Each structure stands twice: as structure tokens, then as C-alpha cells.
Amino acid sequence: MTLVRLSHSFVLAWGWRRILIAFLAGAGTALALTPLNLWPAPFITFPILLWLVDGAAAGRLGGVWAAAAVGWWFGFGYFVAGLYWVGNAFLVDARTFGWLLPFAVTALPAGMALYTAFGVALARLIWRRGAARVLALAAALTLAEWLRGHLLGGFPWNTFGYALISPLWLAQGASLTGIWGMTFLAIAVYASPAVLADDRADTARPWLPVALGGALIAALATFGAVRLAMHPTSYVDGVRMRIMQPNLPQDAKFNISQKQQVMSRYLDLSAHSTGPQSTGLQDVTHLIWPESAFPFFLTREADALAQIAALLRPGTVLITGGIRPPAPNGVVTRAYNSVYAIGPDGSILSVYDKVHLVPFGEYLPFQKVLEQLGLMQLTRMRGGFIAGDRRRNQHVPGVPDFLPLVCYEVIFPGDAVPHSERPGWLYDHIGRYLGWPFVAGSGERPGWMLNLTNDGWFGKSAGPYQHFQQSRIRAIEEGLPLVRAANTGISAVVDPLGRVIESLPLGTEGLIDARLPQPLPTTLYARAGDGPLAAMLVLALILVLRSRALRRR
């Protein structure tokens, strides 16, 4: 079968066959995501999507509604395949939440697919036969993905740009454009082979878009290879970190009856007494424990603080996650998800409160109404967690200032390192009504990023691998090293080019002893933000509209 005949079979597909093709194409696109990393797979799936949109022309409003349906089924397949692991969280306490599992694994993908439907419908509005429709699809879908990452709190997980960053030399492009710019480039490159099936009357040189896509991949690879070669990893003098990965079962992590067992496990593992010889914390300047480490309020447990003080050596600081009550005493109805820095005498040196909370995990939309109906978030904190007021660099003795990022705070490009003291006009007039979090901070660039997380909710699934991959891209975007402590993995030290210096695999207990990499100079993306993306979208729109105008003559 020739490529032209193959394309016609997709263009002319209708009814349930059209739905099935769109769903399977979307699911196939998820093969490019980690841990499979089959990044060439979208070279097949995105041309299919483009041909399906070609076939939507016979529908109402120039095919906009038919295109939206194609986009929704494509997005639904993509997000079902890429986010199936969310259901694992509902099995941690299966008696309470197990009945919600079927809804979780379908409702979230269905909601995310609305953005894909919007993007494909928008592309159909400016659609024109020929190569320009590749740019129309790339620009419209990228805009839809950007909105998915910002509206109603945002959820930029698995945006299409992550399909093009599996080889580290390709991922370096994120330092120029961020993951949103990589999303535009990925869609344009992956969809370009569809033009090879065009009639010569529509596209005079159908090989040109494919050649340009190949040249772009080659340029990204060359840039990445040169950047990696020019910047070998260097380290901060005098900093020796130890990251503790306890691999604590999720049901034990929130069980107050296991308070001392949890503490003993942390203390013994941190001192390396589980090995053949106890090394203690000799030469360790900073000990790091993961998110929400304790099944109790640390600041209300003098005995726990005393045990930590007995563990630490002079000059050693513990940085750990913990749930913080809003007041020193009294009944706790709500709390913060926090990061503590604890000195060798057991004193609290600094505290950071998580800003970007996880919906349905740490709070419920319309919290009071849903609680009255008997629902609660997965962490079972009645009233929901309290969001911190803003992100702040943390100062701890013996190490450059760092920016804490708790759990999925690290997945938000551009927000990972706040740049201004105020949220600005856009937030004041629009963002606060749409649920955007207030993430402004001091504006001072940190020396490194610290991601404390607990991916134990999701077991040995694709979720923790995807989370870690997105964390690495934040390091590349900002030119900052990343230190990551995860309860069940993947814990790691990543340099500012995304190279993994040390790591522990998923589902294991262990320690990482590592030095802290030096940051790079501020990247183009860190300086310009989404400016390069805006320039690409405007240029694409100009080219598409110009193509439409020329064809009308």
C-alpha cells in the first residue's frame, strides 16, 4: 500500500472506525514517554492525527466540531495510556477510595482531552491544504497545552514536548525554549511526514517539511552535544550530601502507631548502620529526607527532635519534609505540607510551606461542599492542606541558598524559580479568578533546587519515572542542579544539564552520598521565559495566514 492510499484510508474513515483510530493514535503517542522512551513513535501517530483532521472537512462549521471530536479521542487515548498510574493512589486505602479508581483513570484523561479537542478545533479553523497545516496544528495544540498547564491551577504533566527529550542531547533545547517551545517543535516535526502523501497541487515540494524537520532534529542534537561537551560537571566546595530513601510503605507513612518504627528506620539508615560497617554521618554536611517524612507533627514531638539532634554531628544539617500545624498547640484541623531545616542541636533553622497543592490529593475543589457529601482527599486531612503564601529561597548554613519544590511543584515550567516579588497585572486581573497559584518569590536566583517527594502513592508504575524526567527538564531549563529525595524513589542528584550524577532505583531502600553540582549561567529560557515560544507561535500564525491568502488568489 502506498503512502497516499494509506493516508486516504485515514482521511475517509468515519464513525466508530474514526474514533478507534484517533484513540489508538493518541495511546501510541504515549510510547514516546518514559520509561519506554520510544521517541520516534509519534512520527507515525501525529501524521495519522493530521489526516483525520483533513477528513473532518465535511462536518459542520468547516469541520470544526468533527475535528474537536478527533482531538478529544486522540487526547483521551494519550492521557489514558500516560496517566493510568494515577489509579494506584486509590488502592493505598482501597476500602475508602477503591470505588473511585474507575472514575479516576477515566475522568482525569477525559478532562485533559478537552484541551486537546480545543487545540485541534482551533487548528481546523485556520486549516488549509498543504504544508502550512502542519504549523497550524503545532501552534494550536501548543497553545492548548500551555493553557492546560496554567488554567484552574494547571496540570502540565506529559505535555507533548516530553516526547522529544529522551536523548539528553535533544533535551538541551529546553534551555532555549523551555518545554512549551519543545512542544511546538515536537508537534511540527512529528506531523511533517504527513505532507509526503499530499497531492502535488497542494504541496509542490512535499519533501521540504520533512527535510526541515530532520534539519531541526540535527540542529538540536548538535547544540545539545556541544553544550554537554563544553560544560563538564563541576562541584561546590565543602558540600557533602547524603540523601536517604527509606522505601517506606505508604500505609505505614501515615500510621501514628508506627511512629517509633519509622523514626528508627530513618535514623538507622541515615547512619548507614544497615551495612556491614556503620559510617555514621562522618563528612556529611547535609542530610536529606523525603516529603512528609513523619506520621506525626515533628515540632510537637520533643523526643523525635532529640533523636534527630543525637544523630546529627556538629556542622551537619537535616533537611526534611514534614506536616506542619498552623499553631504550636491545640487541635489541628488543617496543616501545611512543609520542608524543615534542622540544626545539629535540634533547632528549626528554616521552614518552607508548599504553595502548589495537589487537587484531590491535598485539597478538594469546593472543599466544604464535597466534604458534606462524604468525600475527602487522598491524604484524609479534613479541610484540606493550607497553601503557603509564596516560594522562597531557603538559607541553610554551609550550602548555597536553595529553592524547595515539594512533590509536583517541580513539574511547572517557568514557575519553578520565581522571578518577581509580586504576581503582576496578569495575576491580579485574571489569574486569581482562574485558580492560578501565587508563586512569586524573592527574585534572587538560587544555587540549586531541592525536590522532596513521595511517589509511593503510585507504586512501581510509569508515574515516578515521568515525575523524575520532568524534574530533570526543570534543571536544564533553569541551568540549576537538582537534588531529589523520594520516599520510594527515584532519588537522585542531577547536574544543570540534566546528567544524573547519582541515583537510586524505584522501589529500593538506600543512601546516596554525593557532592553538589555547580549551577550554570542563567539560561535563555530562565531570562526570557515564554518569549521564544510566543515568537514561534506568532511566526507560525503569519505563515499559515499567508498561505491561506496566497491560495485565495
C-alpha positions, 0 to 999 in steps of 0.5 A, spaced: 500 500 500 502 506 498 503 512 502 497 516 499 492 510 499 494 509 506 493 516 508 486 516 504 484 510 508 485 515 514 482 521 511 475 517 509 474 513 515 468 515 519 464 513 525 466 508 530 472 506 525 474 514 526 474 514 533 478 507 534 483 510 530 484 517 533 484 513 540 489 508 538 493 514 535 493 518 541 495 511 546 501 510 541 503 517 542 504 515 549 510 510 547 514 516 546 514 517 554 518 514 559 520 509 561 519 506 554 522 512 551 520 510 544 521 517 541 520 516 534 513 513 535 509 519 534 512 520 527 507 515 525 501 517 530 501 525 529 501 524 521 495 519 522 492 525 527 493 530 521 489 526 516 483 525 520 483 532 521 483 533 513 477 528 513 473 532 518 472 537 512 465 535 511 462 536 518 459 542 520 462 549 521 468 547 516 469 541 520 470 544 526 466 540 531 468 533 527 475 535 528 474 537 536 471 530 536 478 527 533 482 531 538 478 529 544 479 521 542 486 522 540 487 526 547 483 521 551 487 515 548 494 519 550 492 521 557 489 514 558 495 510 556 500 516 560 496 517 566 493 510 568 498 510 574 494 515 577 489 509 579 494 506 584 493 512 589 486 509 590 488 502 592 493 505 598 486 505 602 482 501 597 476 500 602 475 508 602 477 510 595 477 503 591 470 505 588 473 511 585 479 508 581 474 507 575 472 514 575 479 516 576 483 513 570 477 515 566 475 522 568 482 525 569 484 523 561 477 525 559 478 532 562 485 533 559 482 531 552 478 537 552 484 541 551 486 537 546 479 537 542 480 545 543 487 545 540 485 541 534 478 545 533 482 551 533 487 548 528 481 546 523 479 553 523 485 556 520 486 549 516 488 549 509 491 544 504 498 543 504 504 544 508 502 550 512 497 545 516 502 542 519 504 549 523 497 550 524 496 544 528 503 545 532 501 552 534 494 550 536 495 544 540 501 548 543 497 553 545 492 548 548 497 545 552 500 551 555 493 553 557 492 546 560 498 547 564 496 554 567 488 554 567 484 552 574 491 551 577 494 547 571 496 540 570 502 540 565 504 533 566 506 529 559 505 535 555 507 533 548 514 536 548 516 530 553 516 526 547 522 529 544 527 529 550 529 522 551 536 523 548 539 528 553 542 531 547 535 533 544 533 535 551 538 541 551 533 545 547 529 546 553 534 551 555 532 555 549 525 554 549 523 551 555 518 545 554 512 549 551 517 551 545 519 543 545 512 542 544 511 546 538 517 543 535 515 536 537 508 537 534 511 540 527 516 535 526 512 529 528 506 531 523 511 533 517 511 526 514 504 527 513 505 532 507 509 526 503 502 523 501 499 530 499 497 531 492 502 535 488 497 541 487 497 542 494 504 541 496 509 542 490 515 540 494 512 535 499 519 533 501 521 540 504 517 539 511 520 533 512 527 535 510 526 541 515 524 537 520 530 532 520 534 539 519 531 541 526 532 534 529 540 535 527 540 542 529 538 540 536 542 534 537 548 538 535 547 544 540 545 539 545 552 535 544 556 541 544 553 544 550 554 537 554 561 537 551 563 544 553 560 544 560 563 538 564 560 537 571 563 541 576 562 541 584 561 546 590 566 546 595 565 543 602 558 540 600 557 533 602 550 530 601 547 524 603 540 523 601 536 517 604 530 513 601 527 509 606 522 505 601 517 506 606 510 503 605 505 508 604 500 505 609 505 505 614 507 513 612 501 515 615 500 510 621 501 514 628 502 507 631 508 506 627 511 512 629 517 509 633 518 504 627 519 509 622 523 514 626 528 508 627 528 506 620 530 513 618 535 514 623 538 507 622 539 508 615 541 515 615 547 512 619 548 507 614 548 502 620 544 497 615 551 495 612 556 491 614 560 497 617 556 503 620 559 510 617 555 514 621 554 521 618 562 522 618 563 528 612 556 529 611 554 536 611 547 535 609 542 530 610 536 529 606 529 526 607 523 525 603 516 529 603 512 528 609 517 524 612 513 523 619 506 520 621 506 525 626 507 533 627 515 533 628 515 540 632 510 537 637 514 531 638 520 533 643 523 526 643 523 525 635 527 532 635 532 529 640 533 523 636 534 527 630 539 532 634 543 525 637 544 523 630 546 529 627 554 531 628 556 538 629 556 542 622 551 537 619 544 539 617 537 535 616 533 537 611 526 534 611 519 534 609 514 534 614 506 536 616 506 542 619 500 545 624 498 552 623 499 553 631 504 550 636 498 547 640 491 545 640 487 541 635 489 541 628 484 541 623 488 543 617 496 543 616 501 545 611 505 540 607 512 543 609 520 542 608 524 543 615 531 545 616 534 542 622 540 544 626 545 539 629 542 541 636 535 540 634 533 547 632 528 549 626 533 553 622 528 554 616 521 552 614 518 552 607 510 551 606 508 548 599 504 553 595 502 548 589 497 543 592 495 537 589 487 537 587 484 531 590 490 529 593 491 535 598 485 539 597 478 538 594 475 543 589 469 546 593 472 543 599 466 544 604 461 542 599 464 535 597 466 534 604 458 534 606 457 529 601 462 524 604 468 525 600 475 527 602 482 527 599 487 522 598 491 524 604 484 524 609 486 531 612 479 534 613 479 541 610 484 540 606 492 542 606 493 550 607 497 553 601 503 557 603 503 564 601 509 564 596 516 560 594 522 562 597 529 561 597 531 557 603 538 559 607 541 553 610 548 554 613 554 551 609 550 550 602 548 555 597 541 558 598 536 553 595 529 553 592 524 547 595 519 544 590 515 539 594 512 533 590 509 536 583 511 543 584 517 541 580 513 539 574 511 547 572 515 550 567 517 557 568 514 557 575 519 553 578 524 559 580 520 565 581 522 571 578 518 577 581 516 579 588 509 580 586 504 576 581 503 582 576 497 585 572 496 578 569 495 575 576 491 580 579 486 581 573 485 574 571 489 569 574 486 569 581 479 568 578 482 562 574 485 558 580 492 560 578 497 559 584 501 565 587 508 563 586 512 569 586 518 569 590 524 573 592 527 574 585 534 572 587 536 566 583 538 560 587 544 555 587 540 549 586 533 546 587 531 541 592 525 536 590 522 532 596 517 527 594 513 521 595 511 517 589 509 511 593 502 513 592 503 510 585 507 504 586 512 501 581 508 504 575 510 509 569 508 515 574 515 516 578 519 515 572 515 521 568 515 525 575 523 524 575 524 526 567 520 532 568 524 534 574 530 533 570 527 538 564 526 543 570 534 543 571 536 544 564 531 549 563 533 553 569 541 551 568 540 549 576 542 542 579 537 538 582 537 534 588 531 529 589 529 525 595 523 520 594 520 516 599 520 510 594 524 513 589 527 515 584 532 519 588 537 522 585 542 528 584 542 531 577 547 536 574 544 543 570 544 539 564 540 534 566 546 528 567 544 524 573 550 524 577 547 519 582 541 515 583 537 510 586 532 505 583 524 505 584 522 501 589 529 500 593 531 502 600 538 506 600 543 512 601 546 516 596 552 520 598 554 525 593 557 532 592 553 538 589 553 540 582 555 547 580 549 551 577 550 554 570 549 561 567 542 563 567 539 560 561 535 563 555 529 560 557 530 562 565 531 570 562 526 570 557 521 565 559 515 564 554 518 569 549 521 564 544 515 560 544 510 566 543 515 568 537 514 561 534 507 561 535 506 568 532 511 566 526 507 560 525 500 564 525 503 569 519 505 563 515 499 559 515 495 566 514 499 567 508 498 561 505 491 561 506 491 568 502 496 566 497 491 560 495 485 565 495 488 568 489 
